[in-house]
Amino acid sequence: MGKIKKVSQPIVFLAIIGIALGIAVMILSSAVASGFQQEIRNKVVGFGAHVQIESEYGNQSFESNPLIIDSSFYSLLKNEKEIKHVQNYANKPAILQSKNLTSNKKSDKEIRDIEGIIFKGIDQDYNYDFFKSKMLEGKFPGYKNNLTNDSIVISKYISNRLQLNINDKVSTFFIKEKGPKQRNLTIAGIYQTGLEDFDKRFAFIDLNQIRKINSWGIQTILSVNTLIVDSNIQVKANSFGGNGNYKYSWNNGPYISNNEFLTPINKDTILKVISSDFDPYFLLAGSDYISLPDTAYISLKFEPKATKNSCNELTLVSSFHSKNSYENNCFNLEAEVKLSKGTAQYYTGGIEILFNDYNELFNGANIVKKHVGPEYSITTIIERNQEIFNWLNMLDLNVYIIIGLMIAVAIINMTAALLVIILEKTQMIGTLKSLGANNWSIRKIFIYNGGYIIVIGLIIGNIIGLSIIALQTNFELITLPKENYFVSIVPMHLSTMNFILINLGAFTTCFAALIFPSYFITKISPIKAIRKE
């Protein structure tokens, strides 16, 4: 189009700067909103996974109701390609007590501070990826499914409130129907996520601890009574867990209340007992037990002696693991117990499911629903934390408003710039018309020139926006108060799709806006334009 006159140069320059700043602001606002959403969403998911499966008959408290673990159900879930990980958990409210005494101004007495929390019980299958970068001190204990660990992990908030440090013993009280139950637990790690509402509430504990405290499942241990009764050995079953109203099935017989069984002496035998708890207010009917029954075995081997002296009582000679040796004047007895791990291992408070991608949340939830029955309740992370996700969704609205305003400013700038250029080139327009050029061909010259200005503005704006994102990502220059924004550093994440859409939308809208001012070219008379000095 030729060299632009000096009077239009500042206008064009301002138009380019306006577009550049507009596109930079749009890119940054999208990156910040997306960064906030991704960072906070990851933190929330880190505490509760994408989907949780719980008992449909649960209460409204923070405490989990027991579910029976079905291994085939786990296999079905893990075979779904959208599912990344499946893990057990259970929640249990508790009270932590401070290690040191503090003075109370009202009573002038020294007391221990307390803090109410929710313990999240986890096992060896728990996915620690999220918390690896959140640990300030110590680490998560290596919880094992077949052992009970006394170590816990607390947040920095709780640590500060109760003045607790790594390796400190902390008195913990769990509320039960029969009264509080105390446990002395050891601090193994301290974490901080920045989500204060979660840091205030949650600590982590071995899932086996919650199983024990809640008396989930039954465990039965067989032992030999040293007193001989009518030439019979007395075997006793001691059960733990459940509601305490135990019944026993000896050698596949009917369930009875008697936990003792008599077997003849000098006769090698293997005894089997199945035990469980029953509702004390209903008559025993078949196998209507409450907890999963536990099965225990004991093997008795006799070695008779020639003497015929009195043999009314046994003496324990040796004990090694599950083998006990007894003797009296009549015989030697070796009793080998098959130690039971109990049925608590088959219980969990709920099941958490992590998907490969957050965007698969709703589709994944529908896939999970195909595999569960009506006795299960399925909730997504959004349903459990609606306030947080509603706030995150509002960030999108802010971005849309900013983008709309920036595009409006860019349109005004480009319209004004093109009108100035048209006014400066009035004589050239008249000359082209007198040589036979039609209005549309002349308008295209100015529109294309305006498009060239838009492209320059977009390039400069992209360079500014992407440079700021790179600097913030690598050097974390812009900080925030964590207590207000849940993050200490302004997170920025710009997806490729958003980057393309912002640039494409801005160029298309601004370019289309050039058509209207170019219409004034049709109103210019060739004769008047040529005569104009």
N, C-alpha and C positions, 0 to 999 in steps of 0.2 A: 504493500500500500504506500510505501514511501516513508520518508522521515516525518515524524509527528512534530508539529510546531511546539514551540516552547510553552505556550499557554496550556496545552493539553498534557504536557509531560508530568507535572505534579499530580494531576487528576489520575492519570494512568498509574503513576507510582503508588498513590494512595489506594487505588483499586487492587493492585497486586498485593500490597501490604495487608489490606483488609481481608482478602481471600486467604493469604498465607496464615495470618493470625487466626482466622476463623477455622481453617482446616486443622491447625495445630491444636486449638482449643477442643475441637470435636474429637480428635484422636486421643488427646489426654483425658478428656472427660469419660470417653468410652473405656480407656485403659484403666483408669482409677476405679470406675464403677465395677468393671469386670474383675479387677484385682481384689477389691473389697469383697465382692460376692464369692469369688473362688476361695479366698483366704478364710473367711468366716464360715463359709459352707464346709470347707475341709475340716475346720476345728469342730464344728457341730457333729459332722459325720464321724470324726475321730472318737468322740465320746459315745456315739450310739449307732454307728453303722448306717446303711441306707434303709434297711427294713428290719424290724424286730417281730419275732413270732412269740406270743405269750399265750397263757391260758385264757380262754374266753370267759372263764368263771372267776377271774381275778377280781380283787377289790380295787378301790380307788386310791389306796395308799402307795407309798414308794416301795413297798416290800413285794418281792416276787412270789407268786404261787408256784408250786412245783409242777414240772412237766416230766414225763417219762421220755428218755432219749430212745429214739427208734433209729437204729443204724441204717436200715433200708431207706428211711426217709432222707437221711443225710446223703446217701449215695445218689438218690434221685435229684437232689438239689445240686450237688457237685457236678453232675453230668450236664447241667444247663450251661451253655457257652457264655451267657451273659453274667453268670455268677462267678466272682473271683474267689470268695472265701466264705466259709461258714464256721461260726464259733459259738460256744456256750457262754452264758453269763447268768448272774443272779444278783438282784439288788437287796440290800439289807440295811435299814437305818441303824445308826449307832451313835453313841456319845463318846467323844475323846476327852480325856482329862489332861490338863497341863502337867508337866513334870515338876515345875517349881511353884512354890507358894507366892502369892501376891497379896498385898495389903488391900483390905476393903475399907474405903474411907467412911462408909456409913456405920459399920460395926466395929471398926478399929481392930479387926481380926484378919489373920492371914488365911487365905483360901486358895484353892486351886481353880483355875479357869476351866470351863468346859466348852465344847463346841459340838453342835449336832451336825452330823454328816450322813451321807449315803455311801455305804461300801458297795462297790461293784465287784462281785466275785468273778474271777477269770481263771482259765486253766492253761495248759501248755499249748493249746491250739490258738490262743489269742494272737491277733495280728498287731504287733507293736510298731508298725511303720510310722504311724502318726506321732507317737510319743518319743521316738528316738531323738528328734530334734528339740523336744520340749523339756527334756530332763536337765535340771540345773545341777543336781547332786545325785550321786548314787546311780542306781539302775533298777529296772524291773527284776524281781527275783525270778529264778527259773522254776516256776510252778510245775509240779508233776501231777499227773492224774491219779497216781497210786500212792501219793504221800501228801501229808498235810504240812503246809509251810506257815510259820508264824510271822513272816515278813509282810509289810504293807508299804504302799506308796501313797504319799499325801501331796497336796499342793503347797506352793510357797505361801499362799494366803493362810492356810491352816497352820503351817510351820511357824509363821510369824505370830499368829494369834496365840498359840500355845507354847511358843518358845521351844520348839522341838527341832532336833537336828538328826543327821544321819546316825544310825546305830543306837539311838535312844529307845528305851523301853517306854511304851505308852499304855496306860490303863484304858481299856475300852469296855464300854457297857452296852450290851445288846438287850433289848426289851423282849421279854417272853411272857406268856400267860402266867407262869408261875413266879414271875419276878425278874429283875435284871440279872443278866449273866455276864460275868466279868472275864475278860481275856487280857493277858499282858502280851502285847504285840511289839515287834521291832520295826523301826523306820528303816527301810532299805533304799528308798529313793524319794526325791522331791522334784515335782514338775511344775511348770507354769505355762499355760496356753494363752493367757491374755483374755479369755472369756471368763470374766470374774464370776458371773452367775454360776458357771459350771465349776470353776476352781473352788468356790466357796462350798460347794455341795459334795463333790465326788472325791473319794479315795479308792484305792484298789487293794483287793485282798484275794487270798487263795479261795477259789470256789469251794474247795473241800471244807474250809472253815465254815462257810455258810451252810453247807449240807449238814455238818455236825451240829451247829448251833440250832438249826431248824428241825433237827431229828428227822431228816429225810431218809427214807429207806430203813432197812433192818440189818443188823449184824448179829450173828449168833456164834458163840464160842462154846465148844464142848469141853468138859473136864471130868476127871474121875474123882469120886468121893472116896476118901481113904477108909471110911467105915463100911464094913461088909454087912449086908442085911440078908439074913436067911440064906446064906451061901450064894448070894448074888452080888455082883459088882454094880454099884450105883453110878450111873452117868448123868451128869447134870448139864442142862443147856442154859446159858446166860445170854439174854438178848438185850440189845440196845437200839435206840431210835424209835420212831413211831410214837404212838400215844401211850405205850406202856401196858396195854391190855393184850398180852401175848397169848397165842395158842400155838400148839406144837403137834406136828404130824410125825410120829416115830415109825420109821421103816414103812412109809407110804400108808400108814393107818389113818384113821379120822383125826381131825384136829381136836386136841384136848387141852385143858388148862395146865395139866401137870407137866413141869419142866424137868422131871426126873424119870429115868428109865432103868429098870433092873434087868441084868443079863447074867446067866449062870457062870460061875467060875470054872476054870479049866476047860473052857470051850471058846476057841478062837472065833472071833466074830467081827463084823463091820457094821456099825450102827450109823443110820442116816436120820437126820431130823430136818424138817422143813418148818420154819417159823415165820409168823407175821403178826401184825396187830389187827384187832377187830374193834368194831364199834361196841362199846360196853353197854349200850342201851338197846341192842337188838340181839335176839337169839342167834346162835351160830347156825348158818345155813350154807352147807357146801363149802365153797372156797371164797366166800364174800369177804376177803381180806381188804384192808385199806392200803397198806404199803406193799410193794413188791416183796414176795417172800424170799427169805434167804435159806440156803441149804448148807448144812455142815455135816462132816463125817468124822468118825473116830474108829480106829482099828485097834482091837485088843488081842494080844498074843500072850498065851500063858506058857509057863515052864514049871510043871508040877515038881514038888519035892517029896522025898520019901517019908519025911517026918509026919506024924499025925497030931502034932501039938496044936494048941489053939491058934486060929488064924482069923481072928475077928477084925483086925485093922491092918491097913497097908501103911508102909513107910516109904516116903519118896527117897529114892536113892540118887537119881541124877535127872537133870533136866537140860535138854539141848534143843533149842528152837522148838519144833513142834513135837518132839519125842520126849516122853517122860518114862522113867523106869521106877517100878515099885517092887517091894518085896514084903513077905511075911513068912511065917514058919511053914506055910503050906505050898506056896508057889511064888515064882517071879512073874511080874506083869510088865509088858512093854505096851504103852499106849501112844499111838501116833495120831495126832490130830491134823486133819486137812484144814489149814487156816482159811477162814472165809474173809474176803475183802468187803463183804456186805453188799447191799443193793443201793446204797447211797450214790455210787458211781453212775447209776443209770438215771439219776435225776438232775435236772437243771431248772433254772428259773425262767429261762427263755433262750431263744436262738437268734443270733444276729447274722445278717447277710450283707456282704459287701459286693457291689457290682463292679465290673471293669471300668464303667464310666458313669458319672452322675447323671448324664443325659438318658441313661437307660432305666432311671428310677421307676417310672410309672409302668413301662413295659415289663420290667423285671418284677415289679410287685404283682402284676397280673400272672406272670409265669409261676411265682411262688404260690399264689392262691390255687393254682391247678393241683398242687400236691398236698394241700392241707384240708382237713375236715372242719366241720362247724365248731368243734371244741377248741379251735385255735383262733386267736385274734391277731390280725396282721396290720401293722401300722408303719407308715413311711416316716422318714426323718422330718419331712415337712409337716405332717400331721402332729407330730410330737412337739414341734417347736415353731408353731404358726407365727408367733409375734416376731421372731427373728427373721423368718423368711418373708413375712409381709414387709418388714423394713427393708430387706434386700431388694424386694421387687420395686419398692418406691424409688430406689436408685436409678432404675431403668427409666422411670418417668422423668426424673431430673435430667438424664442424658438426652432424652427426646426433646425436652424443652430447650436445652442448650443448643442442640443441633439445629432445631428450628430457628432459633434466634440468630445463630451464626450464618445460616444459609440466607435468612432474610437480609442481614447486613451485607452479605456478599452480593446478593441480587441488586440491592440499592446502589452499591458501589459500582457494579458493572453497568447498570442502566445509566447512571450519571456519567460514567466515563465514556460510554458509547455515544451518548447524546452530544457531549462536548466534541468528540472526534468528528461526528457527523456535521456539526455546525462549522468546524474548522475546514472541513473538506467540501463545503457547499459548492464552490466553483468547480472542483474536480468532478463532483456528481453531475453538475450541469453539463460539463464538457462531455462526459461519458454518455449522457442521455442524448446530446445532440449528435453524437457519432453513431447512435442506433442501439445503445445498450438499454435493455429493459430494466424495470425496477427490481425484479427478483435477482438478476445477475449482479446488480450493484449492491443490493442488500447482503448477498452472500459474501461479498468482499469484506464488508464491515463485521458481519457475524463471525466469519472465520478469524478475522483479526482479534475480535473479542475473545474467541475461543483460545487463541494463542496466549492472550493475557491471563486467562483462567488457568491454563496449563502451567504457566510460569509461577503463578500464585500457589497452585497445588504442590508443585515440586518444592518450593521454598517452605511451605507449611509442613509438608511431610518430613522434610529434613529437620525442622525445628522440633516437631512432635516426637519423632523417633529418637532424636538425640537426647531429649529430656528423659524419655522412657529408659533408654540405655544407661544414662548417668544414674538415674534413681535405682535401677535394678542392680547395678554393679557397686555403687558407692553409698546407697541409702542416705541421700542428702536431706530428704524431707521427712521429718519425724512427727509423731502425733502422741498425745497423752493416751496411754493404753486403757486407762480406766473409763474413758469416754467412747473410744472408737474400737476397742477390742484388739487393736494392733498398734505397735510402737513405731512402725515404719509404713509410709504410704505405699501400699502394694499396687503395682501396675502390671496388667496383663492384657495385651492386645491380640485378639485372635486374627488370623489371616482373613477370615470371612468378614469380620467387622471392618478391618482396614480397607478391604476392597469395596464394601458397600458404602462406606463413608465417602471415599474418593469418587466412586461412580455416581453416587447420589448427588454429591456437591457439584460435580462437573455437569451432569445432565440437567440439573435444575437451573444452574446459572447460565448454561448455554441456551436452554430453552427460553430463559428470561430475556435474552438478547433479541429475540424476534420482535417483541413489542416496540422497543425504541427504534429498531431498523425500519419500522413502518413509516417513520417521518420522512424517509428518503422519497417515498411516493408523492409527498406533498411539495417537493421542491420543483419549481418551474425551471427548465433549462435556460430560458431567455433571461429570467431574473438572476439566476445563479451566475451566468457568464458575465453579465453587466456589473455584478457586485465586485467591488474592489476589495 
